[in-house]
């Protein structure tokens, strides 16, 4: 199958488009999708993923992630079950929360991380109930399932907007079980740090265990990994590779070059 990037013009930065075009045919018009195309929909499929999948399959093409694979990543309850101890404990019922820990709250797909103190972090169960109420009335989060996750302190460099912790966290793109590229997650703050965190500190054995547990549930996704204060590594979350932002300009070239190579080996 011939791989094609289907992008949405208002979300796809010109620099990324120029690099992606070196390796893939790129279009922002769905009628250009042809039979036997393998479609990677950069920012162009949400929120009507299953409907667009049907239209793409109608012409004899297919998406890199089926709608089932997309939902596996989009609703975190799916992969939390498989990752188990590799990711923070998660609840969907406020009544089940313990009383002696702090929490972060988010929708099944989205969060209000930029409003950390008000709409994501909860110091205790009482605060979690209050944050949950605000998110339930949020125009983006309100229609999603809202999950409460155990707050796991990570190695922190500084406080960002609204007290959001800027931590030792990395993002890795994965396709068909292979790591394509990775870099430091908090790129907006990179110039404020004395030294750039090194993604090579993340053990390959840890990444491979995550990939093993995800298995064939997704073909193209990202792993966000953070280092706990104790020194252990933990999966913060997974995201669909078609929707996820690329951490740093160095990762853009590696993503598209290695994605093309991997597709050529697998398809």
N, C-alpha and C positions, 0 to 999 in steps of 0.2 A: 504494500500500500504506500502511496506517495504522501508524506507528511505535509500538512498545511497549517499555518498559523492563522486563525480567525481572531482578529482583534477588534476592540472597540476604540474608535479614534480618540475619544475624549479622555481615555484612561491610559493609553499606551504612549509612553514618552518617546520623543523623537529619537533619542540616543538608543533606546532599546530596540525600536523599530529598525534602525539602520543596521544594528548588529544582527538581529534576528533574520533580516532580509539577506544576509550573507549566506545563510545556511538553509532557509526555508522560503517557500513561496508564501507571502503574507498578503492577506486581504481583509478589509473591513466590510465586505459585502457577502452575505451568505449565499446569494445566487451563484457566486463563483466557485462554490464547493462542488466537486465533480465525483463521479463514481470512482471507488477505490482510493479516495483520499482518507488519510488518518488525520483527524482534526484536533488541534490543540487550541482551545478557545481562551486566549488570554483576555481576561476581564470581560468577556462577551457573552457568557451563557447564563449567568445569575440574573434574576431569580427564577427564570423559567427553564431550568435545565432539562427536565424530562420532555417538555414540549419541543425544545430545540433538538434534542436527541432524535426524536421521531422524524422531524423534518430532514435532518442530516442523513439518517438511515434510509429515508424515502428515495434519495438519489443514489444510494449504494455506497455511501461513505459511513464512517463511524468515528465516534469521539474516543480520545485516548483513555478517558475514564467513562464507563457506562454510568447511567443515572444511579444505579445501585452502588457503584463504587464511589460516586460523588457523595451520596448520602452517608456512606460509611464514615467519611472524613468530616462532612459538614455538621453532623450531629455527634458531638463528642462522647455521648454515652456509649456509642458503638466501640470506638477504639480504646476508651478507658477500660472497658471490660477485658479487652485482649492484653493491654499493656500492664494491667494490674499494678504491682509495686513500683513500676518504672515511672509512674506519673502520680500526681497528688490524688488523694481520696476525693470522691465526688458523690454528692447527694442531689436528688431532685425534689426532696420533701423537707421543708423547714422543720417539721416535727422530729425528724431523725437526727438533727444536728447535735453533736456533743457540746458541752458547755464550757470547755476549758481550752479551746483553740480559736484562732482567727481564721477568716475565710476570704476568698475572692469570689465574686459572682459574675456570671456572663451568660449570654444567650447561647443556644446550641451552636451558632456560627459566629456571632459578632459580640463585641464587648464595648464598654465605654471606658477603655483604659486611660484615655486622655483626661477623664474626670475621675481619676483614681480614688480620691478621698471620699467623694460623694456617691459614686455609682459603680464602684468595683470592690474596694477593700472594706471589710467589716471586721472590727476588732474582736467581736464576740457574737454569740447567737442573737442577742437583742438587736445589735446593729445589722446583722445579716437580714433579719426580718424587715428592717426599715429600708435597706438597699433593695431588697427583693420587691418591695412595694413600689419604689420609684421605677425600677426597671420594667415592672409590669405595665406601667403607664407610658413607657418610652415608645416613641414612634417607630424605632428600628427594632428594638429588643422585645417589645411587648407581645408580638405575635409568635415569638420563638419559645421553645422550652427553655426555662431558666435553670441553670445549674449552679450549685454551691460547691466550691472546691476548697480543700484545705489550703490555707496560706502557708507556703513553704519558703522561709527566708533564704534568699540567694546571696552570693557574694555581691555586695553593692558598691558602686563607684561614686554615685551622687544621686541627688533628688532632681527629677525633671519637672515637667509642668504639673501643677496641682499635686505635688508631692509624689508623683509616680516614680518608683525606684528604677534607676538605670543600673542594670545588673550585668553579671557575667553570663551572657546568653548568646547563643549562636543559632543560625538557621541553615539547614542543609536541604537542598533539593535532591529528590530521589525519583528515579524512573526505572521500572521493571527490576527493582531490587538493587540498583546501583546508585551510589552517591555521585551526583553530577557536579556539584559545586557547593560551596558554603562560605560563610563570612560572619562577622560580628553582627548581631541583630540590631543594636541601637545605633545605626549609622548616623542619625541626626545629631548625636552627641559625641561622635568620634573625635572631633577637634578639641573637645573639652577634657578629654582623658589624657593623662600623662603618657601612657603607652597604649598602643592598640592591642586589645586582647587577641590571643592567638587561637584560632579554631582547631589547630592541631593538638591542643591540650585535651580535646574531647576524645576519649578512647574509641578506637575503631571497633573494638569488641562490643562497646555499648551501642553504637549505631547499628551494628549488624544484628544485635539481639532485637532492637526495635523493628528493624526491617523484617526479620524473621517472624515476629509476632503479627505484624501487619499482613504479611504474606501477599496473596492475590486479591486482598480486599480493596486495593487501590493500585493503579499502575503508575500514577504520577502525583506526588505529594511532597510536602515539606515537613521536616522534623525541627521543631524549636526546642533546643536543649539548654538548660541552665545548670550552673554549679551551685550546690547547696553550701551553706556556711561550713558544714561538716566536711566538705571536699567531695562528696558524692555527686553524681550527675543524675539529672531527672528530666523527663520530657515535660515541657510546659504545655505544649499542644501540637497537634498535627493540623495541616491545612491543605486544601486542594492545590496542586501545583499550578493549575491554570489561573487561580485567583490570587495567589500569594505574591507579595512584593519581593523583589530581588534585593538582597542585602549587599550593597556596595557595587560600584561599577566593575570591579575585577571579576565579580561573579557572573555578570551578564554574558560575557564572551564564553566562559566555561560552560554556562548553562546550555546555550544553544548549540555549541560545538559538540558537547558530550551527549546532549539529548539526541541529536541527529545520529551520532555514532551508535548509541544504544538502540535506537529504533531500528537502524540498519541491521543490527545483530539479532534482534528479537523478532521483528516482523517479517 
